[in-house]
Amino acid sequence: MLMTMAESRLLAVSLSEIFEPSSIIFHLIALVILTVGLYLLLFRPVKRMIKQRQEKIRKIEKENADLNEEVKEMKSGIERVLTDAKKEAAAIQENAVKVANQKADDIVSSARRQAKNLVERTEQAMEEEYRKLQEDIEGQIADVSLAVAQKVLAREITPEDDKKLIEDCLAQWSKD
């Protein structure tokens, strides 16, 4: 693959044409046009697109920061609500215990009143029964005393004698 002479001359002529002053200026102009064209057609739109994406990223980051802040606020709000709910549940439970204790106290006091009333009625009934028995015994004693006195005295006793004997017996029994 050796180059032939003709080929090497052609190469030499094309190289000499490239390095000619008019050709160098032409190449510089072409390079400037190509650079400006590439700048306008590629670099600027790419730069604009990168700037737009950066703006979108900043916007998304801002939205994320706002959402994170909102989530934090919601979380603290939920924690406050939960704390308030726990406090309210504790207050309700405490109130329920108080109400239950109050009802228990009411039931106990009602039972005590009923028991006291029952005791008082029983005592009254016993006192009444005692009085009846005492009157009955006094009547029987009077009858027995009258019978004994009649037999001892062998005579009829007047109501005044009867009364005096009864009073004397009762007085003596009261002392005993």
C-alpha positions as CSV (number, residue, x, y, z in Angstrom):
1,M,0.0,0.0,0.0
2,L,2.6,2.3,-0.8
3,M,1.5,5.5,-2.1
4,T,2.3,6.2,-5.7
5,M,3.8,9.3,-6.8
6,A,0.7,10.6,-8.3
7,E,-1.1,10.2,-5.1
8,S,1.6,11.8,-3.0
9,R,1.6,14.8,-5.4
10,L,-2.1,15.1,-5.1
11,L,-1.7,15.1,-1.4
12,A,0.9,17.7,-1.6
13,V,-1.2,19.9,-3.8
14,S,-4.2,19.6,-1.5
15,L,-2.1,20.4,1.5
16,S,-0.7,23.4,-0.2
17,E,-4.1,24.6,-1.1
18,I,-5.2,24.2,2.5
19,F,-2.4,26.3,3.8
20,E,-2.8,29.1,1.3
21,P,-3.8,32.5,2.9
22,S,-7.1,32.7,1.2
23,S,-8.0,29.2,2.1
24,I,-7.0,29.8,5.7
25,I,-9.4,32.8,5.9
26,F,-12.1,30.7,4.3
27,H,-11.6,27.9,6.8
28,L,-11.6,30.4,9.7
29,I,-14.9,31.9,8.4
30,A,-16.3,28.4,8.0
31,L,-15.2,27.6,11.6
32,V,-16.8,30.7,13.0
33,I,-20.0,30.0,11.1
34,L,-20.0,26.4,12.3
35,T,-19.3,27.5,15.9
36,V,-22.1,30.2,15.8
37,G,-24.5,27.7,14.1
38,L,-23.7,25.0,16.7
39,Y,-24.0,27.6,19.5
40,L,-27.4,28.8,18.2
41,L,-28.7,25.4,17.2
42,L,-27.3,23.1,19.9
43,F,-25.7,24.9,22.8
44,R,-28.4,27.5,23.5
45,P,-31.4,25.1,23.4
46,V,-29.5,22.6,25.5
47,K,-28.6,25.3,27.9
48,R,-32.2,26.5,28.0
49,M,-33.4,22.9,28.5
50,I,-31.0,22.4,31.3
51,K,-32.1,25.7,32.9
52,Q,-35.8,24.6,32.6
53,R,-35.0,21.3,34.2
54,Q,-33.1,23.0,37.0
55,E,-36.2,25.2,37.5
56,K,-38.4,22.1,37.6
57,I,-36.1,20.4,40.1
58,R,-36.1,23.5,42.3
59,K,-39.8,23.7,42.1
60,I,-40.2,20.0,43.0
61,E,-37.7,20.4,45.8
62,K,-39.7,23.4,47.1
63,E,-42.9,21.4,46.8
64,N,-41.2,18.5,48.7
65,A,-40.1,20.9,51.4
66,D,-43.6,22.4,51.6
67,L,-45.1,18.9,51.7
68,N,-42.6,17.8,54.4
69,E,-43.5,20.8,56.5
70,E,-47.2,20.1,56.0
71,V,-46.6,16.5,57.0
72,K,-44.8,17.6,60.1
73,E,-47.6,20.0,61.0
74,M,-50.2,17.2,60.4
75,K,-48.1,14.8,62.5
76,S,-47.9,17.3,65.3
77,G,-51.7,18.0,64.9
78,I,-52.4,14.3,65.0
79,E,-50.2,13.9,68.1
80,R,-52.1,16.8,69.8
81,V,-55.4,15.3,68.9
82,L,-54.2,11.9,70.2
83,T,-53.0,13.4,73.4
84,D,-56.2,15.3,73.8
85,A,-58.2,12.1,73.1
86,K,-56.1,10.2,75.7
87,K,-56.7,13.0,78.3
88,E,-60.5,13.0,77.5
89,A,-60.6,9.2,77.8
90,A,-58.8,9.4,81.1
91,A,-61.3,12.1,82.2
92,I,-64.3,10.0,81.1
93,Q,-62.9,7.0,82.9
94,E,-62.3,9.0,86.0
95,N,-65.8,10.5,85.8
96,A,-67.2,7.0,85.3
97,V,-65.4,5.8,88.4
98,K,-66.7,8.8,90.4
99,V,-70.2,8.1,89.2
100,A,-69.9,4.4,90.1
101,N,-68.5,5.3,93.5
102,Q,-71.3,7.8,94.1
103,K,-73.9,5.2,93.1
104,A,-72.3,2.7,95.4
105,D,-72.3,5.2,98.2
106,D,-75.9,6.0,97.5
107,I,-76.8,2.3,97.6
108,V,-74.9,1.8,100.8
109,S,-76.5,4.9,102.4
110,S,-79.9,3.8,101.2
111,A,-79.4,0.3,102.7
112,R,-78.2,1.8,106.0
113,R,-81.3,4.0,106.1
114,Q,-83.5,1.0,105.4
115,A,-81.7,-1.0,108.0
116,K,-82.0,1.8,110.5
117,N,-85.7,2.2,109.8
118,L,-86.2,-1.5,110.1
119,V,-84.3,-1.5,113.5
120,E,-86.4,1.5,114.7
121,R,-89.7,-0.2,113.6
122,T,-88.5,-3.5,115.3
123,E,-87.6,-1.6,118.5
124,Q,-91.0,0.2,118.4
125,A,-92.8,-3.1,117.9
126,M,-90.8,-4.7,120.7
127,E,-91.6,-1.7,123.0
128,E,-95.2,-2.0,122.1
129,E,-95.1,-5.8,122.7
130,Y,-93.3,-5.2,126.0
131,R,-95.9,-2.7,127.1
132,K,-98.7,-5.1,126.2
133,L,-97.0,-7.9,128.0
134,Q,-96.4,-5.6,131.1
135,E,-100.0,-4.6,131.1
136,D,-101.1,-8.2,130.7
137,I,-98.8,-9.3,133.5
138,E,-100.0,-6.4,135.7
139,G,-103.6,-7.5,135.0
140,Q,-102.8,-11.1,135.8
141,I,-100.9,-10.1,139.0
142,A,-103.8,-8.0,140.1
143,D,-106.2,-10.9,139.5
144,V,-103.9,-13.3,141.4
145,S,-103.3,-10.8,144.2
146,L,-107.0,-10.3,144.5
147,A,-107.6,-14.0,144.7
148,V,-104.8,-14.5,147.2
149,A,-106.0,-11.6,149.3
150,Q,-109.5,-12.9,149.4
151,K,-108.4,-16.3,150.5
152,V,-106.0,-14.8,153.1
153,L,-108.6,-12.4,154.5
154,A,-111.5,-14.7,153.8
155,R,-113.6,-11.8,152.9
156,E,-114.6,-9.7,150.0
157,I,-112.2,-7.0,148.9
158,T,-113.4,-3.6,147.9
159,P,-112.1,-1.8,144.9
160,E,-110.1,0.6,147.2
161,D,-108.5,-2.3,148.9
162,D,-107.8,-3.9,145.5
163,K,-106.2,-0.7,144.3
164,K,-104.0,-0.3,147.3
165,L,-102.8,-3.9,147.1
166,I,-101.9,-3.6,143.4
167,E,-100.0,-0.4,144.0
168,D,-98.0,-1.9,146.9
169,C,-97.2,-5.0,144.8
170,L,-96.1,-3.0,141.8
171,A,-94.0,-0.7,144.0
172,Q,-92.2,-3.7,145.5
173,W,-91.7,-5.4,142.1
174,S,-90.3,-2.2,140.6
175,K,-87.7,-2.1,143.4
176,D,-86.7,-5.7,142.8
